[in-house]
Amino acid sequence: FFFFLKTFLKIMGASASISAAMKSKRLSKDQIAASVTASPILSFFNFNDYADDKGTISLEEIMHIFSQKTDVFLTHDWGINQFNHKRVARVNKALQSRGITTWFDDEQMEGDIKSKMTSGIDQSRVVVTFITSRYMKKVAGTNAEDNCRLEFGYACRRKTGARMLPVVMEPEMRDTSQWEGQVGLVLGGSLYVDLCDEEGFDAKIDDIVNRVSKIMGPPLKKIIESINWGELHLDSNAISVGSSASPQKSVPAPAASPAAAASPTTTSSAVPDELFTALVNWFVKEVKVVPKVAEKYSHLLIEAEVGTIDRLKKKLNKNQNFLLEKGFDEDDSDDIIKAMFGESHAVAVPVAVAVKAPVHEEEVAKVTAHNYDQYKTLTGHRGGIWGMIQLQDERICSAGSDNDLRVWRLDGTCEQVLRGHTNSVVAVYQMNDGLVCSAGMDKMIRVWNLRTGSNIMTFAGHNDSVFTLCALPDGRLVSGSADNTLRVWNLSTQKCELIIKGHSDSVQFAILLWDGTICTASWDKTLRTFNVQTGNTINVFKGHTDKLVHVNQLADGRICSCSVDTTIRIWNVKTAACERVLTGHTSNSRWTVQIMNGQLVSGSKDQTIRFWNVNTGATEKILTGHTDYIRCLLLLNDDRVVSGSDDTTIRIWG
């Protein structure tokens, strides 16, 4: 362990000595959370599981937790004469040389193999799957003790496809439509890295690193390197440079640039106490923040060589983004500017990129009272966000590929986590009586009482993943599934009363139309409307050239659909005629909502949110900010737009 601890400190550029003070230094959750550079480590473990009765944890314990974790778990078949294993071993070394920590079965595992395997997957952030025909057959086989089958199955349950990256190792595996069994089901729709040959090996490894980092964020080593120990108030004897006999100054925070590397970052220890105290007192008195936050902000300013309020004023006069760039909270930044300059100088600083489409610029219409150029980010999910609703009490409930439901206040506070699903939660819906229903890839529908957080009912019946839920006026629940059917459930009797058939592929989304019929979007490339009393098909809407994933009804009664073919289509409900095709997204269009001024808002796999004029088809605004597939959108009662993404974040735009 102490070898790891020394290695950990050497990562920060020092041959470090470890004092008893270092090992025994205890930190509270608030101390860590208040540090801009250290707070990310809280996302890697449940602090309360390790804290003592005083609510603190030692630095030594934190180091031990990190010593168990890796960035990626490499799952593969060894192949004939270990041929594939040797190739994966080369990939493993290449990843490590680029700063990625790995779990790799370099020697055939002995002893408690299952325990080692499950622990490796649990402690990893991403699972990289090396696809060969042999691996696929093993996973799909009947040998329940096969290591490939066990690894892949456990990875699917614990990480879900959102945190798994396929790497194709054989030319015949390039066609994902031929991927069988669980591998095809979970990863068949994912973009893979092609390692079938050695040509361009380094570029392909770089691609793996980029793709892995996109899923998980910065590698563990970078997170560790970025920690500024001065923010945690570790004294100079705790972490020292040079020999233990003659301790030097505190290890500085890593430089942000080569230029900065030549001059260690200034810390509060180099600043007179009276300046630091004056800053803290000003923040507490004028901005009304709590002392811990005031200390955090004072440290940030001092590290930026801004030791007085007068200097801060000069900085802000030159650059009103200064506080945000240094890590200040957006609302607090506004309050600081108001305290310094008065209300007239307080401005809302845009943090999202809003770009007009290159065409139809003359048709740009006025937006609502919101300009949608700013957002608040909600973090907490450990996987992608696949569904959201606004509850009757104004809070948001989100469904994630981490198997969890989360309930949020609009200020970003997560108030509740609902657990019970054993695979990705894809759909969430609130009934008129306040009960919340959820469904997902475990084929189950669950009903929750939010007051108690308890799962009060469970419905089983679908033979595959359940992707969508909606309610009928009489209180019954409708579910749509990858088994191609809709089911109508009576919550009072807890029985399925009707099975509706018609689609030839997965039912991805269902809504109740104004006339009491159900409209569905399916992977069979069609929309259908159904009579929910008889189950009969009323209309079939054809025109899309690829799978449909979402349908929504507009304020004028028409419906709009989203498709993997990248387009959005507007349809006449009665005639099933397509009246307009909206083009602009460069990948799957995924979800739409309509804001009060009539604009249609869409989210896409291309990571953008677009605002459309539904009458002309013109794109009037584009928002960027998410770093992965935007899976769902939600329109709040105040007309703000909420987006959920595979980058694990929720953003409230307004």
C-alpha positions as CSV (number, residue, x, y, z in Angstrom):
1,F,0.0,0.0,0.0
2,F,2.7,2.5,0.9
3,F,4.4,1.8,-2.4
4,F,1.1,2.9,-4.0
5,L,1.0,6.0,-1.8
6,K,4.5,7.0,-2.8
7,T,3.7,6.4,-6.4
8,F,0.6,8.5,-6.0
9,L,2.6,11.4,-4.7
10,K,5.3,11.0,-7.3
11,I,2.6,11.4,-10.0
12,M,2.5,15.0,-8.8
13,G,6.1,15.5,-9.7
14,A,7.9,14.9,-6.4
15,S,9.9,12.2,-4.7
16,A,7.7,12.5,-1.7
17,S,8.3,11.5,1.9
18,I,5.3,10.3,3.9
19,S,4.9,11.7,7.4
20,A,2.7,10.3,10.1
21,A,0.7,13.5,9.8
22,M,0.1,12.7,6.1
23,K,-1.2,9.3,6.8
24,S,-3.4,10.3,9.7
25,K,-4.7,13.5,8.2
26,R,-8.6,13.3,8.3
27,L,-10.9,15.2,6.0
28,S,-14.6,15.8,6.2
29,K,-16.9,15.5,3.1
30,D,-17.4,19.3,3.2
31,Q,-13.7,19.9,3.1
32,I,-13.2,17.7,0.0
33,A,-16.4,19.1,-1.6
34,A,-15.2,22.7,-1.1
35,S,-12.0,22.0,-3.0
36,V,-12.4,22.6,-6.8
37,T,-9.6,20.1,-7.6
38,A,-10.3,17.4,-5.0
39,S,-14.1,17.3,-5.1
40,P,-14.3,15.0,-8.2
41,I,-12.9,12.1,-6.0
42,L,-16.2,12.0,-4.1
43,S,-17.9,10.5,-7.2
44,F,-15.8,7.4,-6.9
45,F,-17.0,6.1,-3.6
46,N,-19.8,6.6,-1.0
47,F,-18.1,8.8,1.6
48,N,-20.5,7.7,4.4
49,D,-19.5,4.0,3.9
50,Y,-15.9,4.9,5.0
51,A,-16.4,7.8,7.4
52,D,-15.9,7.5,11.1
53,D,-18.5,8.6,13.7
54,K,-17.2,12.2,13.3
55,G,-17.9,12.2,9.6
56,T,-14.2,12.2,8.5
57,I,-12.0,9.9,6.5
58,S,-8.2,9.7,6.5
59,L,-6.1,10.5,3.5
60,E,-4.6,7.1,3.8
61,E,-8.0,5.5,3.4
62,I,-8.7,7.6,0.4
63,M,-5.5,6.4,-1.2
64,H,-6.4,2.8,-0.4
65,I,-9.8,3.3,-2.1
66,F,-8.1,4.7,-5.3
67,S,-5.5,1.9,-5.3
68,Q,-8.3,-0.6,-6.0
69,K,-9.8,1.3,-8.9
70,T,-9.0,1.2,-12.6
71,D,-10.1,3.2,-15.7
72,V,-10.8,0.2,-17.9
73,F,-11.5,-3.6,-17.6
74,L,-10.3,-5.5,-20.7
75,T,-12.5,-8.5,-21.4
76,H,-11.4,-10.9,-24.2
77,D,-11.0,-14.5,-25.2
78,W,-7.4,-15.8,-25.2
79,G,-7.8,-17.5,-28.6
80,I,-6.0,-20.4,-30.1
81,N,-2.4,-20.6,-28.7
82,Q,-3.1,-17.4,-26.9
83,F,-3.0,-15.5,-30.2
84,N,-5.7,-13.0,-29.3
85,H,-4.5,-12.6,-25.7
86,K,-1.1,-11.5,-27.0
87,R,-2.7,-8.9,-29.2
88,V,-4.8,-7.6,-26.3
89,A,-1.7,-7.6,-24.1
90,R,-0.1,-5.2,-26.6
91,V,-3.2,-2.9,-26.4
92,N,-3.0,-3.1,-22.6
93,K,0.6,-1.8,-22.6
94,A,-0.2,0.9,-25.1
95,L,-3.2,2.1,-23.0
96,Q,-1.0,2.2,-19.8
97,S,1.7,4.2,-21.7
98,R,-1.0,6.8,-22.3
99,G,-2.0,7.2,-18.7
100,I,-4.9,4.7,-18.6
101,T,-5.0,2.3,-15.7
102,T,-6.2,-1.1,-16.6
103,W,-7.5,-4.4,-15.2
104,F,-6.0,-7.1,-17.5
105,D,-5.8,-10.9,-17.0
106,D,-2.1,-11.2,-17.8
107,E,-1.9,-14.6,-16.2
108,Q,-4.7,-17.1,-16.2
109,M,-6.6,-16.4,-13.0
110,E,-6.4,-18.9,-10.2
111,G,-8.1,-19.2,-6.9
112,D,-11.5,-17.4,-6.5
113,I,-11.8,-16.4,-10.1
114,K,-15.3,-15.1,-9.9
115,S,-14.5,-12.9,-7.0
116,K,-11.5,-11.4,-8.8
117,M,-13.5,-11.0,-12.0
118,T,-16.5,-9.2,-10.4
119,S,-14.3,-7.0,-8.3
120,G,-12.3,-6.0,-11.4
121,I,-15.5,-5.0,-13.2
122,D,-17.0,-3.2,-10.2
123,Q,-13.9,-1.2,-9.6
124,S,-13.4,-0.2,-13.3
125,R,-15.0,2.8,-14.9
126,V,-15.4,1.4,-18.5
127,V,-15.4,-2.2,-19.9
128,V,-13.5,-2.6,-23.2
129,T,-14.8,-5.7,-25.0
130,F,-12.6,-7.3,-27.7
131,I,-14.9,-8.8,-30.2
132,T,-14.0,-12.1,-31.9
133,S,-16.2,-14.8,-33.3
134,R,-14.9,-17.1,-30.6
135,Y,-15.7,-14.6,-27.8
136,M,-19.2,-14.0,-29.2
137,K,-19.9,-17.8,-29.3
138,K,-18.7,-18.2,-25.7
139,V,-20.9,-15.4,-24.5
140,A,-23.9,-16.8,-26.3
141,G,-23.1,-20.4,-25.4
142,T,-24.7,-22.7,-22.8
143,N,-21.6,-23.1,-20.5
144,A,-22.7,-21.2,-17.5
145,E,-19.1,-21.3,-16.1
146,D,-17.4,-19.9,-19.1
147,N,-15.3,-16.8,-18.1
148,C,-16.2,-14.8,-21.2
149,R,-19.9,-15.4,-20.6
150,L,-19.6,-14.5,-16.9
151,E,-17.6,-11.4,-17.6
152,F,-19.8,-10.0,-20.3
153,G,-23.0,-10.8,-18.5
154,Y,-21.8,-9.2,-15.2
155,A,-20.4,-6.1,-17.1
156,C,-23.8,-5.7,-18.8
157,R,-25.6,-5.7,-15.5
158,R,-23.2,-3.5,-13.6
159,K,-22.0,-1.1,-16.3
160,T,-24.7,-1.3,-19.0
161,G,-23.9,-0.8,-22.7
162,A,-23.4,2.9,-22.1
163,R,-20.1,2.2,-20.3
164,M,-18.9,-0.5,-22.6
165,L,-16.7,0.0,-25.7
166,P,-16.5,-2.7,-28.4
167,V,-13.2,-3.3,-30.2
168,V,-13.4,-5.5,-33.3
169,M,-10.4,-7.9,-33.7
170,E,-11.4,-9.9,-36.7
171,P,-12.6,-8.7,-40.2
172,E,-15.6,-11.0,-40.2
173,M,-16.9,-9.2,-37.1
174,R,-17.1,-5.8,-38.8
175,D,-20.7,-6.3,-39.7
176,T,-22.6,-5.7,-36.5
177,S,-25.8,-7.0,-37.9
178,Q,-24.2,-10.5,-37.6
179,W,-23.4,-10.1,-33.9
180,E,-25.3,-12.7,-32.0
181,G,-26.7,-13.1,-28.5
182,Q,-26.0,-10.7,-25.7
183,V,-23.1,-9.1,-27.6
184,G,-25.4,-8.2,-30.5
185,L,-28.2,-7.1,-28.2
186,V,-26.1,-4.8,-25.9
187,L,-23.3,-3.6,-28.3
188,G,-24.7,-4.2,-31.8
189,G,-25.8,-0.5,-32.1
190,S,-22.5,0.9,-30.7
191,L,-19.7,2.5,-32.8
192,Y,-16.7,0.2,-32.5
193,V,-13.0,0.7,-32.8
194,D,-11.5,-1.4,-35.6
195,L,-8.3,-3.3,-34.6
196,C,-8.5,-6.1,-37.2
197,D,-5.0,-5.3,-38.5
198,E,-1.9,-3.6,-37.2
199,E,-1.9,-0.7,-39.7
200,G,-2.3,2.6,-37.9
201,F,-2.0,0.9,-34.5
202,D,-1.0,4.0,-32.5
203,A,-3.9,6.1,-34.0
204,K,-6.3,3.3,-33.1
205,I,-5.1,3.2,-29.5
206,D,-5.5,7.0,-29.4
207,D,-9.1,6.5,-30.6
208,I,-9.7,4.0,-27.8
209,V,-8.3,6.4,-25.3
210,N,-10.5,9.3,-26.6
211,R,-13.6,7.1,-26.7
212,V,-13.0,5.8,-23.2
213,S,-12.3,9.3,-21.8
214,K,-15.6,10.5,-23.5
215,I,-17.4,7.8,-21.5
216,M,-15.7,8.2,-18.1
217,G,-14.1,11.6,-18.1
218,P,-10.5,12.2,-17.2
219,P,-8.3,9.2,-16.4
220,L,-7.7,8.5,-12.7
221,K,-4.1,9.7,-13.0
222,K,-5.2,13.1,-14.3
223,I,-7.7,13.4,-11.6
224,I,-5.1,12.7,-9.0
225,E,-2.5,15.0,-10.6
226,S,-5.0,17.9,-10.6
227,I,-5.6,17.9,-6.9
228,N,-4.3,21.0,-5.2
229,W,-3.4,19.8,-1.7
230,G,-3.2,23.3,-0.4
231,E,-7.0,23.6,-0.8
232,L,-7.3,20.8,1.7
233,H,-5.1,22.6,4.1
234,L,-2.4,19.9,4.3
235,D,0.6,21.4,6.1
236,S,4.1,21.5,4.6
237,N,5.2,18.5,6.7
238,A,2.4,16.4,5.3
239,I,3.6,16.2,1.7
240,S,7.2,17.3,1.1
241,V,9.7,17.4,-1.7
242,G,13.1,15.9,-1.2
243,S,14.3,13.7,1.6
244,S,12.3,13.2,4.8
245,A,15.2,14.6,6.8
246,S,14.9,18.1,5.3
247,P,11.4,18.8,4.2
248,Q,10.9,21.4,1.6
249,K,7.9,23.5,0.6
250,S,4.4,22.1,-0.1
251,V,3.9,20.3,-3.4
252,P,2.3,22.9,-5.7
253,A,-0.8,22.2,-7.8
254,P,0.1,21.0,-11.3
255,A,0.6,23.8,-13.7
256,A,-2.2,24.5,-16.2
257,S,0.2,25.2,-19.0
258,P,3.9,24.7,-19.9
259,A,4.4,28.4,-19.0
260,A,2.9,28.0,-15.6
261,A,5.0,24.8,-15.0
262,A,8.1,27.0,-14.7
263,S,6.6,28.8,-11.7
264,P,4.8,26.9,-9.0
265,T,1.2,28.0,-8.4
266,T,0.9,30.5,-5.5
267,T,-1.0,29.1,-2.6
268,S,-2.6,30.8,0.4
269,S,0.4,29.9,2.5
270,A,2.4,32.5,0.6
271,V,-0.1,35.2,1.3
272,P,-0.4,37.2,4.5
273,D,-3.1,36.0,6.8
274,E,-4.8,39.4,7.0
275,L,-5.4,39.4,3.2
276,F,-7.0,35.9,3.2
277,T,-9.1,36.9,6.3
278,A,-10.2,40.1,4.6
279,L,-11.4,38.2,1.5
280,V,-13.3,35.6,3.6
281,N,-15.0,38.3,5.6
282,W,-16.0,40.2,2.5
283,F,-17.6,37.1,0.9
284,V,-19.5,36.3,4.1
285,K,-20.7,39.9,4.7
286,E,-21.4,41.1,1.2
287,V,-22.2,38.0,-0.8
288,K,-23.9,36.1,2.1
289,V,-22.1,32.8,1.4
290,V,-21.3,30.4,4.2
291,P,-17.7,30.5,5.7
292,K,-16.6,27.3,4.0
293,V,-17.6,28.6,0.6
294,A,-16.0,32.0,1.4
295,E,-12.7,30.2,2.2
296,K,-12.9,28.2,-1.0
297,Y,-13.4,31.4,-3.1
298,S,-10.7,33.2,-1.3
299,H,-8.2,30.4,-2.1
300,L,-9.3,30.5,-5.7
301,L,-8.6,34.3,-5.9
302,I,-5.3,34.0,-4.2
303,E,-4.2,31.2,-6.5
304,A,-5.1,33.6,-9.4
305,E,-2.9,36.2,-7.7
306,V,-5.9,38.4,-6.9
307,G,-5.4,39.2,-3.2
308,T,-7.8,42.1,-2.7
309,I,-11.3,43.1,-3.7
310,D,-9.9,46.1,-5.6
311,R,-7.8,43.8,-7.8
312,L,-10.9,41.6,-8.3
313,K,-12.8,44.7,-9.5
314,K,-10.1,45.4,-12.1
315,K,-10.2,41.8,-13.3
316,L,-14.0,41.9,-13.7
317,N,-13.9,45.2,-15.5
318,K,-11.6,43.5,-18.1
319,N,-13.3,40.1,-18.2
320,Q,-16.7,39.5,-16.7
321,N,-16.2,35.7,-17.2
322,F,-13.3,35.7,-14.8
323,L,-15.1,34.2,-11.9
324,L,-16.7,31.5,-13.9
325,E,-13.4,30.6,-15.5
326,K,-11.8,30.2,-12.0
327,G,-14.6,27.8,-10.8
328,F,-17.0,30.1,-9.0
329,D,-20.7,29.1,-8.9
330,E,-22.7,30.8,-11.6
331,D,-25.3,32.3,-9.1
332,D,-22.6,33.4,-6.7
333,S,-20.7,35.0,-9.5
334,D,-23.7,37.2,-10.3
335,D,-24.1,38.1,-6.6
336,I,-20.4,39.0,-6.4
337,I,-20.7,41.4,-9.4
338,K,-23.9,42.9,-7.9
339,A,-22.1,43.5,-4.6
340,M,-19.2,45.2,-6.3
341,F,-20.9,47.3,-9.0
342,G,-24.6,47.4,-8.1
343,E,-27.6,45.9,-10.0
344,S,-27.0,47.8,-13.2
345,H,-23.7,46.0,-13.9
346,A,-24.8,42.5,-13.0
347,V,-25.1,40.4,-16.2
348,A,-25.9,36.8,-16.9
349,V,-22.9,35.4,-18.5
350,P,-23.7,32.9,-21.3
351,V,-22.1,29.5,-20.8
352,A,-23.6,27.6,-23.7
353,V,-22.7,28.1,-27.3
354,A,-25.7,29.2,-29.4
355,V,-25.2,29.2,-33.1
356,K,-27.7,30.1,-35.8
357,A,-28.1,27.6,-38.6
358,P,-26.1,28.6,-41.8
359,V,-29.4,28.6,-43.8
360,H,-32.7,30.4,-43.4
361,E,-31.2,33.2,-41.2
362,E,-33.8,35.6,-42.5
363,E,-36.5,33.5,-40.9
364,V,-35.1,33.6,-37.3
365,A,-38.0,34.2,-35.1
366,K,-38.3,35.7,-31.6
367,V,-37.9,33.1,-28.8
368,T,-39.8,33.1,-25.6
369,A,-38.8,35.0,-22.4
370,H,-35.9,32.5,-22.1
371,N,-33.0,32.8,-24.5
372,Y,-31.8,29.2,-23.7
373,D,-28.2,30.3,-23.8
374,Q,-27.5,29.4,-20.2
375,Y,-27.8,26.2,-18.3
376,K,-27.5,24.6,-14.9
377,T,-25.9,21.1,-14.8
378,L,-27.3,18.3,-12.6
379,T,-24.8,15.5,-11.8
380,G,-25.3,12.3,-9.9
381,H,-26.2,9.6,-12.4
382,R,-23.4,7.1,-13.1
383,G,-24.7,6.4,-16.7
384,G,-26.8,8.0,-19.4
385,I,-30.1,9.6,-18.7
386,W,-32.8,8.0,-20.8
387,G,-36.1,9.5,-19.6
388,M,-37.4,12.5,-17.5
389,I,-40.6,13.9,-16.2
390,Q,-41.6,16.9,-14.2
391,L,-43.6,15.8,-11.1
392,Q,-46.7,17.4,-9.9
393,D,-44.7,19.2,-7.2
394,E,-42.4,20.7,-9.8
395,R,-39.4,18.5,-9.1
396,I,-37.8,16.4,-11.9
397,C,-37.6,12.6,-11.9
398,S,-34.9,11.1,-14.2
399,A,-34.3,7.5,-15.3
400,G,-30.8,6.3,-16.0
401,S,-28.7,3.5,-17.5
402,D,-27.2,3.1,-14.1
403,N,-30.4,1.3,-13.1
404,D,-31.5,4.3,-10.8
405,L,-34.3,6.8,-10.7
406,R,-33.4,10.2,-9.2
407,V,-35.6,13.0,-7.9
408,W,-34.2,16.5,-8.2
409,R,-35.1,19.9,-7.0
410,L,-34.8,22.6,-9.7
411,D,-31.8,24.1,-7.9
412,G,-29.9,20.9,-8.8
413,T,-30.2,19.1,-5.5
414,C,-30.8,15.4,-5.7
415,E,-33.3,14.6,-3.0
416,Q,-34.1,10.9,-3.6
417,V,-32.6,7.8,-5.3
418,L,-35.0,5.0,-6.2
419,R,-33.4,1.6,-6.6
420,G,-34.9,-1.7,-7.6
421,H,-34.4,-2.2,-11.3
422,T,-31.6,-4.6,-12.3
423,N,-30.8,-3.1,-15.7
424,S,-31.1,0.3,-17.4
425,V,-34.2,2.4,-16.5
426,V,-35.5,3.8,-19.8
427,A,-39.0,5.1,-19.1
428,V,-40.6,7.1,-16.3
429,Y,-44.2,8.3,-16.0
430,Q,-46.3,9.9,-13.3
431,M,-50.0,8.8,-12.9
432,N,-52.8,11.3,-11.9
433,D,-52.7,9.9,-8.3
434,G,-49.1,10.9,-7.9
435,L,-47.6,7.4,-8.2
436,V,-44.5,7.2,-10.4
437,C,-44.1,4.3,-12.8
438,S,-40.8,3.2,-14.3
439,A,-39.7,0.5,-16.8
440,G,-36.5,-0.6,-18.4
441,M,-34.3,-3.3,-19.8
442,D,-34.9,-5.7,-17.0
443,K,-38.4,-6.2,-18.6
444,M,-40.1,-5.0,-15.5
445,I,-42.5,-2.2,-14.7
446,R,-42.3,-0.8,-11.2
447,V,-44.7,1.6,-9.4
448,W,-43.2,3.9,-6.7
449,N,-44.5,5.8,-3.7
450,L,-42.3,8.9,-3.7
451,R,-43.2,9.8,-0.1
452,T,-41.7,6.6,1.2
453,G,-39.4,5.8,-1.7
454,S,-40.8,2.3,-1.8
455,N,-41.6,0.1,-4.8
456,I,-45.2,-0.8,-4.1
457,M,-46.1,-2.8,-7.3
458,T,-44.2,-4.7,-9.9
459,F,-45.6,-5.8,-13.3
460,A,-44.0,-8.6,-15.3
461,G,-45.2,-9.9,-18.6
462,H,-43.2,-8.4,-21.5
463,N,-40.6,-10.8,-23.0
464,D,-38.0,-8.1,-23.6
465,S,-37.0,-4.6,-22.6
466,V,-39.8,-2.1,-21.8
467,F,-39.0,1.2,-23.5
468,T,-42.1,3.4,-22.9
469,L,-45.0,4.1,-20.6
470,C,-48.1,6.3,-20.8
471,A,-51.5,6.5,-19.0
472,L,-55.1,6.3,-20.3
473,P,-57.8,8.7,-19.0
474,D,-59.3,5.8,-17.0
475,G,-56.1,5.4,-15.0
476,R,-54.8,2.3,-16.8
477,L,-51.1,2.1,-17.8
478,V,-49.8,1.4,-21.3
479,S,-46.4,-0.1,-21.8
480,G,-44.4,-0.6,-25.1
481,S,-41.6,-3.2,-25.4
482,A,-38.8,-4.6,-27.6
483,D,-41.1,-7.7,-27.8
484,N,-43.0,-5.6,-30.4
485,T,-46.2,-5.4,-28.3
486,L,-48.1,-2.9,-26.2
487,R,-49.7,-4.0,-22.9
488,V,-52.5,-2.3,-21.0
489,W,-52.3,-2.8,-17.3
490,N,-55.0,-2.3,-14.5
491,L,-53.2,-0.9,-11.5
492,S,-56.0,-1.8,-9.2
493,T,-56.1,-5.5,-10.1
494,Q,-52.4,-5.5,-11.1
495,K,-53.2,-7.5,-14.2
496,C,-52.6,-7.1,-17.9
497,E,-56.0,-6.6,-19.6
498,L,-55.0,-6.3,-23.2
499,I,-52.0,-7.1,-25.5
500,I,-51.8,-4.9,-28.6
501,K,-49.9,-6.3,-31.6
502,G,-49.2,-4.7,-35.0
503,H,-45.6,-3.6,-35.1
504,S,-43.0,-6.0,-36.5
505,D,-40.1,-4.6,-34.4
506,S,-39.5,-2.9,-31.0
507,V,-42.0,-0.3,-29.8
508,Q,-39.8,2.6,-28.7
509,F,-42.3,5.2,-27.6
510,A,-46.1,5.6,-27.0
511,I,-48.3,8.7,-26.3
512,L,-51.9,9.3,-25.7
513,L,-53.4,11.5,-28.4
514,W,-56.1,14.1,-27.8
515,D,-58.7,11.8,-29.3
516,G,-58.0,9.0,-26.8
517,T,-56.1,6.8,-29.2
518,I,-52.5,5.7,-28.7
519,C,-49.7,6.6,-31.1
520,T,-46.5,4.6,-31.2
521,A,-43.1,4.8,-32.8
522,S,-41.3,1.6,-33.7
523,W,-38.0,0.3,-35.0
524,D,-40.0,-1.1,-37.9
525,K,-39.8,2.4,-39.4
526,T,-43.5,3.2,-38.9
527,L,-45.8,5.1,-36.6
528,R,-49.1,3.5,-35.7
529,T,-52.3,4.7,-34.0
530,F,-54.3,2.1,-32.0
531,N,-57.8,1.9,-30.5
532,V,-56.9,1.1,-26.9
533,Q,-60.3,-0.6,-26.2
534,T,-60.0,-3.1,-29.1
535,G,-56.3,-3.1,-29.8
536,N,-57.0,-2.5,-33.5
537,T,-54.7,-0.5,-35.7
538,I,-56.3,2.8,-37.0
539,N,-53.5,4.2,-39.1
540,V,-50.0,3.4,-40.2
541,F,-47.6,6.3,-41.0
542,K,-44.8,5.4,-43.5
543,G,-42.0,7.6,-44.8
544,H,-38.9,7.3,-42.5
545,T,-36.1,5.2,-43.9
546,D,-34.7,4.0,-40.6
547,K,-35.9,3.1,-37.1
548,L,-38.2,5.4,-35.2
549,V,-37.4,6.3,-31.6
550,H,-39.9,9.0,-30.5
551,V,-43.3,10.6,-31.2
552,N,-44.9,13.8,-29.9
553,Q,-48.1,15.7,-30.5
554,L,-47.9,19.4,-31.3
555,A,-50.1,22.2,-30.2
556,D,-51.9,22.2,-33.5
557,G,-52.8,18.5,-33.2
558,R,-50.2,17.2,-35.7
559,I,-47.6,14.7,-34.6
560,C,-43.9,14.7,-35.1
561,S,-41.6,11.7,-35.2
562,C,-37.8,11.3,-34.6
563,S,-35.7,8.7,-36.4
564,V,-32.3,7.1,-36.7
565,D,-32.4,8.4,-40.3
566,T,-31.6,11.8,-38.7
567,T,-34.9,13.5,-39.7
568,I,-37.9,14.8,-37.9
569,R,-41.3,14.4,-39.7
570,I,-44.5,16.3,-39.2
571,W,-47.7,14.3,-39.8
572,N,-51.4,14.8,-40.2
573,V,-53.0,12.5,-37.7
574,K,-56.2,11.8,-39.6
575,T,-54.7,11.2,-43.1
576,A,-51.3,9.8,-42.0
577,A,-49.7,12.1,-44.6
578,C,-46.3,13.5,-44.0
579,E,-46.5,17.3,-44.3
580,R,-42.9,18.4,-43.6
581,V,-39.5,16.9,-43.1
582,L,-37.0,18.7,-40.9
583,T,-33.4,18.1,-41.7
584,G,-30.3,19.4,-40.0
585,H,-29.2,16.8,-37.3
586,T,-26.2,14.8,-38.4
587,S,-27.1,11.7,-36.4
588,N,-30.2,10.1,-34.8
589,S,-32.9,12.6,-34.0
590,R,-34.0,11.4,-30.6
591,W,-36.6,13.5,-28.8
592,T,-38.8,16.6,-29.3
593,V,-40.8,19.1,-27.1
594,Q,-42.6,22.2,-28.2
595,I,-42.1,25.5,-26.3
596,M,-44.8,28.2,-25.9
597,N,-43.9,30.3,-28.9
598,G,-44.5,27.3,-31.2
599,Q,-40.9,26.3,-31.8
600,L,-40.1,22.6,-31.8
601,V,-37.0,21.7,-29.8
602,S,-35.1,18.5,-30.6
603,G,-32.2,16.5,-29.1
604,S,-29.9,14.2,-31.1
605,K,-27.1,11.8,-31.0
606,D,-25.0,14.5,-32.6
607,Q,-24.9,16.1,-29.2
608,T,-26.9,19.3,-30.2
609,I,-30.3,20.7,-29.3
610,R,-32.1,22.4,-32.2
611,F,-34.9,24.9,-32.3
612,W,-37.1,24.6,-35.4
613,N,-39.8,26.7,-37.1
614,V,-42.3,23.9,-37.7
615,N,-44.0,25.9,-40.5
616,T,-40.9,26.5,-42.6
617,G,-38.6,23.8,-41.5
618,A,-35.9,26.3,-40.7
619,T,-33.4,25.7,-37.9
620,E,-33.5,28.9,-35.7
621,K,-31.0,28.1,-33.0
622,I,-28.5,25.4,-32.0
623,L,-27.3,24.7,-28.5
624,T,-24.1,22.8,-27.8
625,G,-22.6,21.7,-24.5
626,H,-23.3,18.0,-24.0
627,T,-20.5,15.7,-24.9
628,D,-22.5,12.6,-25.8
629,Y,-25.8,11.4,-27.1
630,I,-28.8,13.5,-26.0
631,R,-31.3,10.8,-25.1
632,C,-34.3,12.8,-23.8
633,L,-35.8,16.3,-23.4
634,L,-38.3,17.7,-21.0
635,L,-40.3,21.0,-21.1
636,L,-40.7,22.5,-17.6
637,N,-43.9,24.4,-16.6
638,D,-42.0,27.7,-16.9
639,D,-41.0,26.8,-20.5
640,R,-37.3,26.0,-19.7
641,V,-36.0,23.0,-21.5
642,V,-34.2,20.1,-19.8
643,S,-31.9,17.7,-21.6
644,G,-30.5,14.3,-20.5
645,S,-27.5,12.8,-22.1
646,D,-25.2,9.7,-22.2
647,D,-22.5,12.1,-20.8
648,T,-24.3,11.4,-17.4
649,T,-25.5,15.0,-17.0
650,I,-28.9,16.7,-17.0
651,R,-28.9,20.3,-18.1
652,I,-31.6,22.9,-17.5
653,W,-31.6,25.5,-20.3
654,G,-33.2,28.9,-19.8
